[in-house]
Amino acid sequence: MFKAPFSFDGRIRRIEYFLSGIVGGIVTWLAMLLGVGTFIFGASSGSAGGSVFGLLIGLAALVASVWFSLAQGVKRLHDLNKSGWLILLMFIPIVNAIFGLYMLFADGTVGPNQYGADPKNRMPYQGQPSAVNVTVNVSREDVKVEKPVEAAPAPAETPAEEKAE
């Protein structure tokens, strides 16, 4: 899980998409908290350098979080056999919530697709080849039997059965 989290190539499962959303949200929240906190504490202490440094760290963490979230969203779209460019729908209000739920709950493509192997290692159903039925027609005239089959003799009675009578 979380192999190459900043790459846009490959496919991820629903659970990894869900967990990456949680991780991305936590990192974004921490970046905002770090940026705002250092700006306020730096400004209150009269240190302009400290506040700018904190803002830069918060901005770097925010950019990394957005990149991570976009990469994970594109990989999830690839699992649904959709183009990664559909991630741009996430920038449209209201549509982003519906589209995010679709990406979270839709089942991925079974088996490999054009974007990579199935992350669940499932193979698509392949029908088994049908059995070959052969009918052989044999006429009685073509069959030659040297000795005809005689009727089987009746089974002999056992000595215990003879005494019982």
N, C-alpha and C positions, 0 to 999 in steps of 0.2 A: 504494500500500500504506500502511496505517496512516492512512487518512483518518478524521478524527473518532474517535480511539482511545478516548475516554471516553464516547462516545454509545452508547446501547442500540439505535439504529435502523440498519437495513440488514443486509447480509450480507457475510461474508468467506469467503475460500477456505481450504482446508486448510493451505496453506503459511503463510498469514498467521496462522492460529490457532497453528500450531507455533512460529513465530517470536515471537508475542506471549507464548506460554508461557515461552520462553527469556528474553525481556526482562523479563517479570513476575517470574520466579524470580531473575534477577540483581538487579533493583531491590529485591526483598524481602530478599535476602541482604545487600545493601549497607545497607539501612535497619536491619536487625538489627545488623550490624557497627558501624554508626555509633552507634546507640543504646547498645549495650553498651560499645563502646570509649570513648565520651565519658563515660559514667557511671563507668567504672572509672578513666579518667585524671583526670576531675574529682574523684572521691572521693579518689584517691591524692594529688592536689595540694592537697586541702583546700578546693576551690572548689565550693561547692554550686550556685552559679549556672551554672557551666560544664557541670556534669553534667545539670542540668535542661534547659538549652538544647539540649544534644545529644540528650537523650531526646525533646524536642519535635520536633526535626528528623527524627529516626528514626521517630517516630510518624506525622508528616505523610507521609513517604515510604512508610511501610507502608500507610497508608490509601489513598494514590494508587495504589499497586501492586495492592491488592485491588480497588479500583474498576475499574482498567484490566483486570484479569484477568476480572472478572465481566462487564464490557461486551463484551469480546472473545468470551467463552463464549456470551453471549446472541446475538451476531451469528452465531456459528457454528451455533447451534441454528436460527436463522432461515434459514440456508442449507440446512439439512436439512429445512426446512418444519415445524419443531416450535416450540412455544411457548417463549418465553424463561424462563418460570417453571420449566421442567425443570432449570434451572441449580441449583435448590435440592437436587437429588439429589447434587450435589457435596459436600454437608455430611454425607452418610451414609458412614461408613467402608466399605471394600471396594467398595461400589457406585461410589464416586467414581473409582476406578482403571479399572474396566470402562467406565463411562460416558465418561471422558476418552479412552480408547482408541477407543471408538465414534465420538466427535466428531472424533478425529484422522484416522481411516481411512475413514469413511463418505463416499461421494461425494455432493455437494450436489444439490439439485433442478436439473434442466436447465430453463433458461428462467426467465422472471420468475415469482415466486410472490407471495403476499399480503404478504410482508415487504420486497419490493424486487426490483430487477433482478438478473440472474445476474452474479456478479462475474467469471465467465469469458467473458461475452458469448456464451454458447451459445444456440441456439434449439432448441426441441423439434422432433422429427421431425413433419412434417406430410405426410400421404399426398397424392400428386398426384391430381387428379381423374381418374377413369377416362375413357378415350376413348369417344366416342359411336359406336356401330356402327349404321349404317343399312343396311338391306337393301331393295333396290328390285326388285320383281318386274315384269317387262315381258313381256307375251305377244307371240308372233310375229305374231299377227293385227293388233295395234295398230301395228306398225312398218311404215311404207310406204317402200319403196325404189323410186326412179324407174328406175334401171338396175342390174341385178344385177352383182355383182363377178365379173369373169372371172378365169380362172386366169392366173397370171403366166407369160409366155413363158420358155422355158429360156434360160439365159445363153449368149450367143454365144461360140464358141471364139475365142481370141486367135490372131493370126498365128504366134506362137512355138509354140503347141501344134499347129497344123496342119502346120508343117514337121517337128516331132518325129515325126509319124506317118509 
